[in-house]
């Protein structure tokens, strides 16, 4: 088959979808659903080979990672934990036959219910789960091991779940240093390793705690820390230690690998949101999509959609609205549902819980709806490939 120059990898509540565009970022076409209709939280792809991995699951299915080596034509599932369907099938021969079930020893029994995030670093594939474990595979996702240095961290007994549960949702690598990795757990905060996962530091300290006004919200900054309910964590490409996070209570920047954090929320219409994206070449250009608040409906302020962009590392912000709905807009954009390409100018993409995908091909100045009527979108990533292939 011909491989598209640019493919959006879309995870939804009813399977994975591939939304493919031409070399000039036009002609978008939707394929799917894949992965047998499993809820898929996150997909990633390998630009060198075109291999795609999809992580997901549910209480019913258990957790697993799907893999396609032929750009979505066929998929193979590595199941990691059992779900309710296994208990039913084990006690009902007719039901087992109906769903094609056979008994199998699963490597992590019932210790987690979903894979929430995927990442790659130096030939290792990582997976974050719900509840929060970090898994690693060195054979492309066939076999997995727990990264015990993180999941047995001394602070683990004090980790508290967010509204969606205790989820490890962000896995951030440093391509120039395979020993460095950051993860974010809601609601336990940011953790970092600089020895390949053997040991981990918890990194949530504010740079200037004295300057922070007191807050009553349980997720707000306090006790000299940012607030542990991190919603999304990204690293600026081409930098050693520049990180950004969208927190439950603000947007934050760290120039020292998360050892200290500066609040850069001033100028945004709210402190609450889920996704954040950083430019592929300019470390001071970032995008986020604020929502009106965790208990106020979780939709764009004033029901008018806007992506907010900063060109100066969060010192100032600009609302970008052209092409986005400005009346009666009540969608939510979830934590893993914003991504970008590496073109010039850079493309930015986001998916909504109402099933639309919006794209900007001029770094956010103008937006276009390139897909609609999909199931609830949980994650969006970009796979960029050569224009032709087989």
C-alpha positions as CSV (number, residue, x, y, z in Angstrom):
1,X,0.0,0.0,0.0
2,X,1.0,3.7,-0.3
3,X,2.0,5.2,3.0
4,X,0.7,8.7,3.6
5,X,3.2,11.5,4.2
6,X,1.4,12.5,7.4
7,X,-0.9,10.4,9.6
8,X,-2.7,11.3,12.7
9,X,-2.9,8.4,15.2
10,X,-6.2,8.8,17.0
11,X,-7.2,6.9,20.1
12,X,-11.0,6.9,20.9
13,X,-13.4,5.1,23.2
14,X,-14.3,2.8,20.3
15,X,-11.0,1.9,18.9
16,X,-8.0,3.4,17.0
17,X,-8.3,5.5,13.9
18,X,-5.8,6.7,11.3
19,X,-6.4,10.1,9.7
20,X,-4.1,10.4,6.7
21,X,-3.2,13.5,4.8
22,X,-1.2,14.3,1.6
23,X,2.2,15.8,1.5
24,X,0.7,19.3,1.4
25,X,-1.4,18.5,4.5
26,X,-4.7,18.2,2.5
27,X,-7.0,15.4,1.4
28,X,-7.5,14.0,4.9
29,X,-9.1,10.5,5.0
30,X,-10.2,8.5,8.0
31,X,-9.5,4.7,8.4
32,X,-10.8,2.6,11.2
33,X,-11.9,1.6,13.7
34,X,-9.0,-0.7,14.6
35,X,-8.1,-2.8,17.6
36,X,-11.4,-4.6,17.8
37,X,-13.2,-1.5,19.2
38,X,-11.1,-1.5,22.4
39,X,-10.9,1.9,24.2
40,X,-7.5,3.2,23.0
41,X,-6.0,5.9,25.1
42,X,-2.8,6.6,23.2
43,X,-0.9,5.6,20.0
44,X,2.6,6.3,18.9
45,X,4.5,5.4,15.7
46,X,8.1,4.8,14.6
47,X,8.9,7.2,11.7
48,X,11.7,4.9,10.5
49,X,9.6,1.7,10.1
50,X,6.0,2.9,10.2
51,X,5.3,0.6,13.1
52,X,2.3,1.8,15.2
53,X,1.5,0.9,18.8
54,X,-1.8,1.5,20.5
55,X,-2.3,1.2,24.2
56,X,-5.7,0.9,26.0
57,X,-8.1,-1.4,27.6
58,X,-10.9,-1.3,30.2
59,X,-12.3,-3.1,33.2
60,X,-14.1,-5.3,30.7
61,X,-11.2,-6.1,28.4
62,X,-8.2,-5.8,30.7
63,X,-5.1,-3.9,29.5
64,X,-3.0,-4.5,26.4
65,X,-0.9,-3.0,23.7
66,X,-1.8,-3.5,20.0
67,X,0.9,-3.4,17.3
68,X,0.7,-2.9,13.5
69,X,3.7,-3.3,11.2
70,X,1.8,-2.6,8.0
71,X,0.4,0.9,8.6
72,X,-2.8,-0.4,10.2
73,X,-3.8,-3.2,7.8
74,X,-3.3,-5.8,10.5
75,X,-2.9,-5.6,14.2
76,X,-1.5,-7.9,16.9
77,X,-2.5,-7.7,20.5
78,X,-0.3,-8.3,23.5
79,X,-2.6,-8.7,26.5
80,X,-1.2,-7.7,29.8
81,X,-4.0,-8.1,32.4
82,X,-7.3,-9.8,32.5
83,X,-10.7,-8.1,32.6
84,X,-14.3,-9.0,33.5
85,X,-14.8,-10.8,30.2
86,X,-12.1,-13.3,31.2
87,X,-14.0,-14.2,34.4
88,X,-17.2,-14.6,32.5
89,X,-15.7,-16.7,29.8
90,X,-13.9,-18.9,32.2
91,X,-17.3,-19.9,33.7
92,X,-19.4,-19.9,30.5
93,X,-18.3,-22.2,27.6
94,X,-20.9,-20.7,25.3
95,X,-19.8,-17.1,26.0
96,X,-16.1,-18.1,25.6
97,X,-16.9,-19.6,22.2
98,X,-18.9,-16.5,21.2
99,X,-16.0,-14.1,21.8
100,X,-13.3,-16.6,20.7
101,X,-11.7,-16.7,24.2
102,X,-9.1,-19.2,25.3
103,X,-7.5,-19.4,28.7
104,X,-4.1,-17.7,29.0
105,X,-1.7,-16.8,31.7
106,X,-1.4,-13.0,31.6
107,X,1.9,-11.4,32.8
108,X,0.4,-8.9,35.2
109,X,-2.8,-10.8,36.2
110,X,-5.3,-8.1,37.3
111,X,-2.9,-5.4,38.7
112,X,-4.0,-2.7,36.3
113,X,-6.9,-2.1,33.9
114,X,-5.6,0.1,31.1
115,X,-2.6,1.3,29.3
116,X,-2.8,5.1,29.3
117,X,0.4,6.2,27.6
118,X,3.2,5.0,25.4
119,X,6.7,6.3,24.7
120,X,10.1,5.4,23.2
121,X,13.7,6.0,24.1
122,X,16.8,4.4,22.7
123,X,15.1,1.2,21.5
124,X,13.0,0.8,24.6
125,X,9.2,1.0,24.4
126,X,7.5,2.3,27.6
127,X,3.9,2.1,28.8
128,X,2.1,3.9,31.6
129,X,-0.9,2.3,33.2
130,X,-3.9,2.8,35.4
131,X,-3.3,2.4,38.3
132,X,0.2,3.9,37.9
133,X,2.9,1.5,36.8
134,X,5.7,2.1,34.3
135,X,6.4,-0.9,32.0
136,X,9.3,-1.3,29.6
137,X,9.8,-3.6,26.6
138,X,13.0,-4.1,24.6
139,X,11.4,-6.4,21.9
140,X,8.9,-4.0,20.4
141,X,6.1,-4.6,22.8
142,X,5.9,-8.4,22.9
143,X,7.3,-8.8,26.4
144,X,7.1,-6.3,29.2
145,X,8.7,-5.7,32.7
146,X,7.8,-3.3,35.5
147,X,10.2,-0.4,36.0
148,X,10.4,-1.1,39.7
149,X,12.5,1.9,40.6
150,X,9.5,4.1,39.9
151,X,6.5,2.0,40.9
152,X,8.2,1.0,44.2
153,X,9.2,4.7,44.9
154,X,9.3,5.5,48.6
155,X,6.5,8.0,48.0
156,X,4.1,5.5,46.3
157,X,2.0,4.9,49.4
158,X,1.1,8.6,49.4
159,X,0.1,8.9,45.7
160,X,-3.6,10.0,45.3
161,X,-5.7,9.4,42.3
162,X,-7.2,12.2,40.2
163,X,-10.8,12.1,39.0
164,X,-9.8,9.6,36.2
165,X,-7.9,7.5,38.6
166,X,-4.2,7.1,39.4
167,X,-2.8,7.3,35.9
168,X,0.7,7.5,34.4
169,X,-0.1,9.6,31.4
170,X,3.1,11.3,30.2
171,X,6.3,9.6,29.2
172,X,9.0,12.1,28.1
173,X,12.4,11.1,26.7
174,X,15.6,13.0,26.0
175,X,16.8,11.7,22.6
176,X,20.3,13.0,23.3
177,X,20.6,11.1,26.6
178,X,18.9,7.7,26.8
179,X,19.5,7.6,30.6
180,X,17.1,10.5,31.1
181,X,13.3,10.1,31.3
182,X,10.4,12.0,32.9
183,X,7.0,10.8,33.7
184,X,3.9,12.5,35.1
185,X,1.3,10.8,37.2
186,X,-2.1,12.2,38.1
187,X,-2.2,13.0,41.0
188,X,1.4,12.2,42.2
189,X,3.3,14.7,40.1
190,X,6.5,14.7,38.0
191,X,9.2,12.1,38.4
192,X,12.6,12.0,36.7
193,X,15.4,9.5,36.2
194,X,18.9,10.1,35.0
195,X,20.2,6.5,35.3
196,X,17.9,4.7,32.9
197,X,15.1,4.1,35.4
198,X,17.1,2.6,38.3
199,X,16.3,5.6,40.6
200,X,13.8,8.4,40.4
201,X,13.4,11.9,41.8
202,X,10.1,13.5,42.6
203,X,10.2,17.0,41.0
204,X,7.3,19.3,41.9
205,X,9.1,22.2,43.8
206,X,8.0,25.7,43.0
207,X,10.8,28.2,42.2
208,X,9.3,30.9,44.4
209,X,6.9,29.5,46.9
210,X,6.7,32.8,48.9
211,X,5.2,34.6,45.9
212,X,2.3,32.1,45.6
213,X,-1.1,33.3,46.8
214,X,-3.0,30.8,49.0
215,X,-5.6,28.7,47.3
216,X,-8.5,26.7,48.7
217,X,-8.6,24.2,45.8
218,X,-7.2,20.8,46.8
219,X,-5.2,20.6,43.6
220,X,-3.7,24.1,43.9
221,X,-0.1,24.9,44.8
222,X,0.8,24.6,48.4
223,X,3.6,23.6,50.8
224,X,6.2,24.8,48.3
225,X,5.0,22.5,45.5
226,X,3.1,23.0,42.3
227,X,0.2,20.7,43.1
228,X,0.6,17.1,42.1
229,X,-2.3,16.7,39.6
230,X,-0.2,17.2,36.5
231,X,-2.4,16.9,33.4
232,X,0.3,16.8,30.7
233,X,4.1,17.1,30.5
234,X,6.2,18.0,27.5
235,X,9.9,18.7,26.8
236,X,11.1,21.4,24.4
237,X,13.1,19.7,21.6
238,X,16.7,20.8,21.2
239,X,17.1,21.7,24.9
240,X,18.6,19.8,27.7
241,X,16.1,20.4,30.5
242,X,13.3,22.7,29.4
243,X,9.9,21.3,30.4
244,X,6.4,22.6,30.4
245,X,3.3,21.2,32.1
246,X,-0.4,21.9,32.1
247,X,-1.4,21.3,35.7
248,X,-4.9,21.0,37.2
249,X,-4.2,24.4,38.6
250,X,-2.1,26.3,36.0
251,X,0.6,26.2,33.4
252,X,4.2,25.8,34.5
253,X,7.7,26.0,33.1
254,X,11.0,24.4,34.3
255,X,14.4,25.2,32.9
256,X,16.2,22.7,35.1
257,X,14.6,19.4,34.3
258,X,11.7,19.8,36.8
259,X,13.9,20.6,39.8
260,X,12.0,23.9,40.1
261,X,8.9,25.2,38.4
262,X,7.8,28.8,37.4
263,X,4.0,29.6,37.2
264,X,3.3,31.0,33.7
265,X,-0.5,31.0,33.9
266,X,-0.9,34.8,34.0
267,X,-2.6,36.0,30.8
268,X,-4.7,32.8,30.3
269,X,-8.4,32.9,30.9
270,X,-8.4,30.0,33.4
271,X,-6.0,27.8,35.4
272,X,-7.6,24.6,34.2
273,X,-6.9,22.6,31.1
274,X,-5.5,19.3,29.9
275,X,-3.2,19.4,26.8
276,X,0.0,21.4,26.1
277,X,2.2,21.4,23.0
278,X,5.7,22.8,22.4
279,X,7.0,23.9,19.0
280,X,9.4,21.4,17.3
281,X,12.2,24.0,16.8
282,X,11.4,27.0,19.0
283,X,11.5,26.2,22.7
284,X,9.6,29.4,23.6
285,X,6.6,28.7,21.5
286,X,3.9,26.7,23.2
287,X,0.1,26.0,22.8
288,X,-2.5,25.1,25.3
289,X,-6.3,24.9,25.4
290,X,-7.8,26.3,28.6
291,X,-11.1,25.1,29.9
292,X,-13.4,27.0,32.2
293,X,-12.7,24.9,35.3
294,X,-12.9,21.4,36.8
295,X,-16.4,21.9,38.4
296,X,-17.7,24.5,35.9
297,X,-18.3,22.1,33.0
298,X,-14.8,21.6,31.5
299,X,-15.5,23.4,28.3
300,X,-14.0,26.5,26.7
301,X,-14.5,29.8,28.6
302,X,-17.7,31.5,27.5
303,X,-18.4,28.5,25.2
304,X,-16.1,30.0,22.6
305,X,-13.1,27.8,21.6
306,X,-9.6,29.2,21.5
307,X,-6.1,27.7,21.4
308,X,-3.7,30.0,23.4
309,X,-0.2,30.5,22.1
310,X,2.9,32.0,23.7
311,X,5.9,33.0,21.7
312,X,8.0,33.9,24.7
313,X,8.0,30.9,27.0
314,X,4.7,31.9,28.8
315,X,5.4,35.5,29.6
316,X,2.5,36.6,27.3
317,X,-0.3,34.7,25.7
318,X,-2.5,35.2,22.5
319,X,-5.9,33.7,21.9
320,X,-6.2,32.0,18.5
321,X,-9.8,31.6,17.4
322,X,-10.0,31.8,13.5
323,X,-11.9,28.8,12.3
324,X,-12.9,27.5,15.7
325,X,-16.5,27.6,17.0
326,X,-17.3,30.8,18.9
327,X,-20.8,30.1,20.0
328,X,-22.3,27.2,22.0
329,X,-19.0,25.3,22.1
330,X,-19.1,22.8,24.9
331,X,-16.4,20.3,23.9
332,X,-13.5,19.1,26.0
333,X,-10.0,18.4,24.7
334,X,-8.4,15.8,26.9
335,X,-4.8,15.5,28.1
336,X,-3.3,13.5,25.2
337,X,-5.5,14.9,22.5
338,X,-3.1,17.6,21.1
339,X,-0.1,17.0,18.9
340,X,2.0,18.6,16.2
341,X,4.1,17.9,13.1
342,X,7.6,19.1,12.3
343,X,6.8,21.0,9.1
344,X,7.6,24.7,8.5
345,X,5.4,26.3,9.5
346,X,4.6,23.8,12.2
347,X,1.2,22.1,12.2
348,X,-0.9,21.7,15.4
349,X,-3.8,19.3,15.8
350,X,-6.3,18.5,18.5
351,X,-9.3,16.2,19.0
352,X,-12.4,16.7,21.0
353,X,-14.7,14.6,23.1
354,X,-17.4,15.4,20.5
355,X,-15.4,13.6,17.8
356,X,-13.9,16.4,15.8
357,X,-10.2,16.9,14.8
358,X,-9.1,20.5,14.2
359,X,-5.8,21.3,12.4
360,X,-3.8,24.4,12.0
361,X,-1.1,24.5,9.3
362,X,0.2,28.0,10.2
363,X,1.2,27.4,13.9
364,X,-2.3,28.2,15.2
365,X,-3.3,31.4,13.3
366,X,-6.1,29.6,11.4
367,X,-7.9,26.3,12.1
368,X,-9.7,23.8,10.0
369,X,-12.0,20.9,11.0
370,X,-10.4,17.9,9.1
371,X,-12.5,15.1,10.6
372,X,-15.8,14.9,12.5
373,X,-18.3,12.4,14.0
374,X,-15.6,10.2,15.5
375,X,-16.1,8.6,18.9
376,X,-14.9,10.5,21.9
377,X,-11.2,11.3,21.2
378,X,-8.8,10.3,23.9
379,X,-5.4,10.8,22.2
380,X,-3.8,12.3,19.1
381,X,-0.2,11.8,17.9
382,X,1.5,12.5,14.5
383,X,3.4,10.0,12.4
384,X,5.4,11.6,9.7
385,X,6.8,9.3,6.9
386,X,8.3,9.5,3.5
387,X,5.8,10.4,0.8
388,X,5.8,6.9,-0.7
389,X,6.4,3.4,0.5
390,X,5.0,-0.1,0.6
